[in-house]
Amino acid sequence: MPPSSHHSFDVLIVGSGLAGLSAALHLAATHRVAVITKRNLSDGSSGWAQGGIAAVMGEGDTLASHVQDTLVAGAGLCDPEATRFVVENAPASIRWLQGLGVPFSQEDGQLHLTREGGHSERRIVHVTDATGAAVQHTLMDQVRATPNITLFEHHMLVDLITSAKLGLAGQRCLGLYALNEVTDVVDTFSAPHTILATGGAGKVYLYTTNPDTATGDGIASAWRAGCRVGNMEFIQFHPTCLYHPHVKSFLITEAVRGEGGKLLLPESAGGTRFMPAHDARAELAPRDVVARAIDFEMKKHGLDCVHLDISHQPKAFLLEHFPNIYARCLELGIDMARQPIPVVPAAHYTCGGIVTDLNGRADLSGLYAVGEAAYTGLHGANRLASNSLVECMVYARAAAQDIARAQPAPVPPLPTWDDSRVTDADESVVISHNWDELRRFMWDYVGIVRTNKRLDRAAHRIALLQSEIQAFYAQFRVSRDLLELRNLVLVAELIVRCAQARHESRGLHFSRDWPDLLPQALPTVLQPAAA
Ligand SMILES: Cc1cc2nc3c(=O)[nH]c(=O)nc-3n(C[C@H](O)[C@H](O)[C@H](O)COP(=O)(O)OP(=O)(O)OC[C@H]3O[C@@H](n4cnc5c(N)ncnc54)[C@H](O)[C@@H]3O)c2cc1C
């Protein structure tokens, strides 16, 4: 086995989505930056985003209106300061992307703006229906051409290295261990600043729109390192993921409803439109309302899916606005210009995460969290559509500026990862079985509608899994599957603990045992034992 490597940089960035790459580009002029990412540079949610990026760019729209829409969607739990900060900086982020060459859709020489559920104006900047891919590829090209940025693909964060773990004074992050999947060796990275941009944790659920990378690694690592984590009970379920036996995680963007798509029961259940009976805003109601309505109708009628119908729009319109969705559906034998698309809700966005301030700082000195891994306070109890890509960019810039102002003490020499105590795993079936079990009971017990009993059941199973996984981790050499499972089980615990602590139904958290709203809206912040 090759020896373990030591790397030293000014800034370590874990994750190569919009949050990580934006931060890298902001820092590269003045800092030596390492981007550490567990698969290819392009893998992550950012490249999958379809709808677009919310920013006040159109005539007649106002910052106050974008703030207000965000606060309404967040059901009383958004941090007003964080919300204003993001909304005010959103237009500059769009201009930054335009400057880098992102080819946003235009109409009559102006940005074309769409409207999505919960927005009172057309303010979604987009690149047809593949915004994330266009942004991600533009940033990847820039990062590859920037000399001060070193890319470490196929390197997976195992754990952060903190002063406390080394028995040193202070509460500081000094670097991290990462599994080099090419050599199968755990390497050591040291730096005075580390940014976690590891994305969300959708893979904790059986059905998700998220890519395989979304295993909550940054959230779990920060928690193990002694950082607070907040609002993990607020998991957004996207109402409309394509339902097809051969397709995993294909999302049908909200913009389809924005452009007049209607939700219908299948013919077998009457074929009628059902959203107006659930909410006056019908299909344009916020995601949680639509997801719960679909969940309700599916359970009531014993359905596998419902239908999303936009066949009243001409084919040319659909091809212009939704070319990717049109093509993907057609490949599967669904012509959306003639027939409805079968859809189900699926775990989509992790609103909570590592608690950060307006500079993206987490609880350890030198540690930052940006993007979906962070809990900034912007999303409150429910994220407004298209507010997450913009949050990645605004906080990536804020963290980079904070790092540029800092004058950190030097990092002491860090110990090499010790795996002399372990052997290769004897069988990996334990890992795959536990992955399946975890994702299924999280779906059944901690999904769109929760009860005290279901949460208790989930907590019990999580405790059993944790003891098995911990024993496995202590005994055997680490692998990506094992590390991801260890993180997912911890994230599941954090979700359940937050859900158990909330004795009300608010935003995305709906409990049959606590159906009412408490008069005072408070975030759920968990304090790690080590802190
Ligand atoms: C299908 C889909 C559609 C969406 N549409 C929109 C939209 O239209 N508008 C909008 O605003 N938002 C949308 N979102 C949400 C948005 O895409 C994400 O919130 C956002 O891209 C998150 O960016 P990020 O940089 O924080 O994380 P990601 O883009 O997910 O990147 C995380 C990175 O971290 C890496 N990583 C993770 N763990 C480790 C580890 N242990 N070690 C090393 N690297 C690691 C991953 O490989 C990846 O590179 C959508 C999400 C999905 C899934």
The ligand as an SDF file (V2000), in Angstrom:
LIG
                    3D

 53 58  0  0  0  0  0  0  0  0999 V2000
  -32.6970   17.7170   -8.9000 C   0  0  0  0  0  0  0  0  0  0  0  0
  -32.4540   19.0000   -8.1630 C   0  0  0  0  0  0  0  0  0  0  0  0
  -32.9260   20.1930   -8.6780 C   0  0  0  0  0  0  0  0  0  0  0  0
  -32.6800   21.3980   -8.0010 C   0  0  0  0  0  0  0  0  0  0  0  0
  -33.1180   22.5620   -8.5580 N   0  0  0  0  0  0  0  0  0  0  0  0
  -32.7930   23.7460   -7.9500 C   0  0  0  0  0  0  0  0  0  0  0  0
  -33.1090   24.9810   -8.5620 C   0  0  0  0  0  0  0  0  0  0  0  0
  -33.6620   25.0440   -9.6560 O   0  0  0  0  0  0  0  0  0  0  0  0
  -32.7610   26.1240   -7.8980 N   0  0  0  0  0  0  0  0  0  0  0  0
  -32.1470   26.1250   -6.6770 C   0  0  0  0  0  0  0  0  0  0  0  0
  -31.8500   27.1950   -6.1190 O   0  0  0  0  0  0  0  0  0  0  0  0
  -31.8240   24.9430   -6.0980 N   0  0  0  0  0  0  0  0  0  0  0  0
  -32.1190   23.7740   -6.6960 C   0  0  0  0  0  0  0  0  0  0  0  0
  -31.7760   22.5930   -6.1090 N   0  0  0  0  0  0  0  0  0  0  0  0
  -31.0080   22.6300   -4.8550 C   0  0  0  0  0  0  0  0  0  0  0  0
  -29.5670   23.0110   -5.1920 C   0  0  0  0  0  0  0  0  0  0  0  0
  -29.1830   22.3660   -6.3750 O   0  0  0  0  0  0  0  0  0  0  0  0
  -28.6220   22.6090   -4.0810 C   0  0  0  0  0  0  0  0  0  0  0  0
  -29.0970   23.0400   -2.8440 O   0  0  0  0  0  0  0  0  0  0  0  0
  -27.2620   23.2230   -4.3120 C   0  0  0  0  0  0  0  0  0  0  0  0
  -26.7850   22.8650   -5.5860 O   0  0  0  0  0  0  0  0  0  0  0  0
  -26.2920   22.7690   -3.2500 C   0  0  0  0  0  0  0  0  0  0  0  0
  -25.0080   23.1600   -3.6400 O   0  0  0  0  0  0  0  0  0  0  0  0
  -23.7830   22.7600   -2.7330 P   0  0  0  0  0  0  0  0  0  0  0  0
  -22.5840   23.3010   -3.4210 O   0  0  0  0  0  0  0  0  0  0  0  0
  -24.0520   23.1310   -1.3460 O   0  0  0  0  0  0  0  0  0  0  0  0
  -23.7960   21.1560   -2.7880 O   0  0  0  0  0  0  0  0  0  0  0  0
  -23.6110   20.1560   -4.0080 P   0  0  0  0  0  0  0  0  0  0  0  0
  -23.7650   20.8140   -5.3150 O   0  0  0  0  0  0  0  0  0  0  0  0
  -24.4450   18.9730   -3.7180 O   0  0  0  0  0  0  0  0  0  0  0  0
  -22.0860   19.7630   -3.8920 O   0  0  0  0  0  0  0  0  0  0  0  0
  -21.6160   19.0080   -2.7920 C   0  0  0  0  0  0  0  0  0  0  0  0
  -20.2200   18.5930   -3.1200 C   0  0  0  0  0  0  0  0  0  0  0  0
  -19.6080   18.0030   -1.9750 O   0  0  0  0  0  0  0  0  0  0  0  0
  -18.9830   16.7990   -2.3440 C   0  0  0  0  0  0  0  0  0  0  0  0
  -18.8910   15.9730   -1.1450 N   0  0  0  0  0  0  0  0  0  0  0  0
  -19.9050   15.5370   -0.3520 C   0  0  0  0  0  0  0  0  0  0  0  0
  -19.4030   14.8280    0.6700 N   0  0  0  0  0  0  0  0  0  0  0  0
  -18.0520   14.8330    0.5380 C   0  0  0  0  0  0  0  0  0  0  0  0
  -16.9830   14.2630    1.2700 C   0  0  0  0  0  0  0  0  0  0  0  0
  -17.1850   13.5200    2.3600 N   0  0  0  0  0  0  0  0  0  0  0  0
  -15.7270   14.4490    0.8340 N   0  0  0  0  0  0  0  0  0  0  0  0
  -15.4710   15.1730   -0.2890 C   0  0  0  0  0  0  0  0  0  0  0  0
  -16.4630   15.7270   -1.0380 N   0  0  0  0  0  0  0  0  0  0  0  0
  -17.7280   15.5620   -0.6170 C   0  0  0  0  0  0  0  0  0  0  0  0
  -19.8640   16.2500   -3.4440 C   0  0  0  0  0  0  0  0  0  0  0  0
  -19.2120   15.2630   -4.1860 O   0  0  0  0  0  0  0  0  0  0  0  0
  -20.1300   17.5300   -4.2130 C   0  0  0  0  0  0  0  0  0  0  0  0
  -19.0320   17.8720   -5.0220 O   0  0  0  0  0  0  0  0  0  0  0  0
  -32.0000   21.3900   -6.7730 C   0  0  0  0  0  0  0  0  0  0  0  0
  -31.5410   20.1780   -6.2470 C   0  0  0  0  0  0  0  0  0  0  0  0
  -31.7530   18.9930   -6.9410 C   0  0  0  0  0  0  0  0  0  0  0  0
  -31.2440   17.7160   -6.3600 C   0  0  0  0  0  0  0  0  0  0  0  0
  1  2  1  0
  2  3  1  0
  2 52  2  0
  3  4  2  0
  4  5  1  0
  4 50  1  0
  5  6  2  0
  6  7  1  0
  6 13  1  0
  7  8  2  0
  7  9  1  0
  9 10  1  0
 10 11  2  0
 10 12  1  0
 12 13  2  0
 13 14  1  0
 14 15  1  0
 14 50  1  0
 15 16  1  0
 16 17  1  0
 16 18  1  0
 18 19  1  0
 18 20  1  0
 20 21  1  0
 20 22  1  0
 22 23  1  0
 23 24  1  0
 24 25  2  0
 24 26  1  0
 24 27  1  0
 27 28  1  0
 28 29  2  0
 28 30  1  0
 28 31  1  0
 31 32  1  0
 32 33  1  0
 33 34  1  0
 33 48  1  0
 34 35  1  0
 35 36  1  0
 35 46  1  0
 36 37  1  0
 36 45  1  0
 37 38  2  0
 38 39  1  0
 39 40  1  0
 39 45  2  0
 40 41  1  0
 40 42  2  0
 42 43  1  0
 43 44  2  0
 44 45  1  0
 46 47  1  0
 46 48  1  0
 48 49  1  0
 50 51  2  0
 51 52  1  0
 52 53  1  0
M  END
$$$$
